[in-house]
Amino acid sequence: MDKITYNLKLKDGKEYTFEVDIDRQDRREEANKEIHAFWTKLDYNRCRNCPLQPSTHTYCPSALDLEEIAKKFEDCISTERADVWVHTKNRSFFKNCDVQEALKSIFGLIMASGSCPILSRLKPLAYFHLPFADLEETVHRLVGTYLIKQHLIFREGKNDPDWDLKGVEKLYRELEIVNVHFMNRLRDASKKDASSNALYIFVTLTSLIAMDINKAIESFVPIVRRGL
């Protein structure tokens, strides 16, 4: 099992630890035996592109995964400072940042490694999680991972590889829809703005990538031409 741990220490002295098991199982059966917040129900602000049905899924998988964290930070403002340590299998990271930036990083990891049929397409990135990644770092990891998959498709010869990255743009248009709806869920779950603002940053990033992935990778042209 691959587990990543986030430790947050806020300016007021409060400390939180969240351990994310990337290979965790679907919580559906367990969740149906427990009481959960109203905003975790699948049909509450349900994403318009959600392939799941309330008849088989009472709760949104991602909402269940984020319920505990959202509860802990419901009274937290987005600009509060925090010392954040992230421990992965091979190394550790540290950053002093706004709570919203820390939550963005945690949310991204949890949502990508969960059971949402759309968000879980990003699970390969979770295995190489880079905390606090900016737009260029995200695009670099995303495109690199996607092209590795296309190479494998090419090598197997069963389907035509997508060298033009059309699949990335399509995926990110889907992710944009999910993130907007999920941001609305978190707004209703919180008294202050730390959690919803963390998702707002995701919406901004996914929008930029969804608009034109080729434009997003232009900044890498002078770098990659120097080698390889």
Buried (B, 14 or more C-beta within 10 A) or exposed (E): EEEBEBBBBBEEEEEBEBEBEBEBEEBBEEBEEEEBBEBBBBEBBBBEBBEBEBEEBBBBBBBBBBBEBBEBBBEBBBEBBBBBBBBBEEEEBEBEBBBBBBBBBBBBBBBBBBBBEBBBBBBBBBBEBBBBBEEEEBBBBBBEBBBEEBEEBBEEEEEEBBEEBEBBBEBBBBBBBBBBBBBBBBBEBBEBBBBBBBBBBBBEBBBBBBEEBEEBBEEEEEEEEEEE
